[in-house]
Structure formats: structure tokens, C-alpha cells
Amino acid sequence: MGMKKETIERIRRFSIERDWDQFHSPANIAKSISIESAELLECFQWDERHYDLEHVKEELADVIVYCVNMADKLGLDIDAIVNAKMDQNEKKYPVEKAKGNAKKYTELEKGK
């Protein structure tokens, strides 16, 4: 369920057509990811069970768009970096130690 190349191209084209790439430094994009993440979190601020799914989808899309912008700006392959991170996570959180457990990997190693 990866992102389609056409979708990534559309995100890229949107910024290029508006001449916004000049504002998309890695630092600015990282700030925007954080801001949009906070807006996503705001959807659940007062009630974690009753939320507006449409609003959640919009805010999640904003986060994803900025993440794609960041990867694009840095010349990174999204599938490659996600899979590399998943390789790390699978080593840090082996099923036999982590299943049903929310502890951080450093606590799992100590056998706590």
C-alpha cells in the first residue's frame, strides 16, 4: 500500500507551480510537519473516542504531504527509508519480547 508515483508527482507539481519550493528548506518542512502533527492531535484533544473522521483525514493528509516534501527535498526514497527503519524496529522489538508490551526497547533488553 505504498504511495503511487502519480501522487508524489502531484505533490511536487503543486509546490513547483506555485513557486513554493524556495520556502521548502528541510528545516521549514520539519517545522511544518510538527505544526500539522499538532493539528492532527488537536482532533483528539477533548475526546479520544468521538472525533470528526473527515477532519482527521485532512490533517493526516497534511502531515503526509509535508513528509513527502521532506523526502523529495532530501532526495530520499520513501519506501527505502521506511523499510530501513522497520528493519531497525524489528531488531529492537523482537516479537517474543515485545508482543503485547508497550515498553521501550531499552526496557525490554533489561528484562523489566
C-alpha positions in Angstrom: 0.0 0.0 0.0 2.7 2.4 -0.9 2.1 5.9 -2.3 1.6 6.0 -6.0 4.2 7.7 -8.1 1.4 9.9 -9.6 0.5 11.1 -6.1 4.1 12.1 -5.3 4.4 13.8 -8.7 1.2 15.7 -7.9 2.5 16.9 -4.6 5.8 18.0 -6.2 3.9 19.8 -9.1 1.7 21.6 -6.6 4.7 23.3 -5.0 6.6 23.9 -8.2 3.6 25.6 -9.9 3.2 28.0 -7.0 7.0 28.6 -6.8 6.9 27.4 -3.2 9.9 25.2 -3.4 12.0 28.2 -2.4 10.4 28.1 1.0 10.8 24.3 1.4 14.1 24.1 3.2 14.4 20.9 5.3 14.1 23.0 8.5 11.0 24.7 7.2 9.4 21.4 6.2 10.3 19.8 9.5 8.6 22.8 11.3 5.5 22.3 9.1 5.4 18.5 9.9 5.4 19.4 13.6 2.7 22.0 13.2 0.5 19.8 11.1 1.0 16.9 13.6 -0.2 19.1 16.4 -3.3 20.0 14.3 -3.9 16.2 13.9 -3.5 15.7 17.7 -5.9 18.6 18.2 -8.6 16.4 16.6 -8.5 14.2 19.7 -7.9 17.0 22.3 -11.0 16.7 24.4 -12.5 13.4 23.3 -10.4 10.4 22.1 -13.5 8.4 21.1 -15.7 10.9 19.4 -13.9 12.7 16.6 -14.6 14.0 13.2 -13.0 11.5 10.8 -13.1 13.9 7.9 -11.1 16.4 9.9 -8.6 13.7 11.0 -8.2 12.6 7.3 -7.5 16.2 6.3 -4.9 16.8 9.0 -3.3 13.4 8.4 -3.0 14.2 4.7 -1.3 17.5 5.6 1.3 15.6 7.6 1.8 13.1 4.8 2.2 15.8 2.2 4.9 17.6 4.2 6.7 14.2 4.8 6.7 13.6 1.1 8.0 17.1 0.5 10.8 16.4 3.0 11.8 13.1 1.4 11.7 14.8 -2.0 13.8 17.8 -0.9 16.4 15.4 0.5 16.3 13.1 -2.5 15.2 10.1 -0.4 13.2 7.1 -1.5 10.2 6.8 0.9 10.0 3.0 0.6 13.7 2.6 1.2 13.8 4.8 4.4 10.7 3.3 5.8 11.9 -0.3 5.2 15.3 0.5 6.7 13.6 1.9 9.8 11.3 -1.2 10.0 14.4 -3.4 9.9 15.7 -1.4 12.9 12.4 -1.6 14.7 12.1 -5.4 14.2 15.6 -5.9 15.7 14.8 -3.5 18.7 11.4 -5.1 19.3 11.5 -8.8 18.7 8.1 -10.4 18.8 9.0 -12.7 21.6 9.9 -9.8 23.9 7.6 -7.0 22.7 4.3 -8.7 21.9 1.5 -7.1 23.9 4.1 -4.9 25.7 4.4 -1.1 25.3 7.8 -0.8 27.0 10.6 1.0 25.2 13.2 -1.3 23.7 15.8 -0.3 26.3 13.5 -1.7 29.0 12.8 -4.9 27.0 16.6 -5.6 26.9 16.9 -5.3 30.7 14.1 -7.9 31.1 11.9 -5.4 33.0 
